[in-house]
């Protein structure tokens, strides 16, 4: 079992929906850095492990480190700001 946790010091974060869209609301006007974060980007290898519950050998996937992408955005009063991320390995 694996788990990821992300702690932020502000209320401006979101999880994408099925289509990769997200929305931040009630953001005060200003200049911001928006960061996209993805855990375990690609499968690096598999390791042998022993499942004590089933008493069988299993293959445990080992993923690459998390990956991030950043963009700047200006939020103007009473306007919507749009950011598009292209998520990829490069």
Secondary structure, 3 states (H helix, E strand, C coil): CCCCCCCCCCCCCCCCCCCCCCCCCCCCCEEEEEEEEECCCCEEEEEEEEECCCCEEEEEEEECCCEEEEEEEEECCCCCCCCCCCCCCC
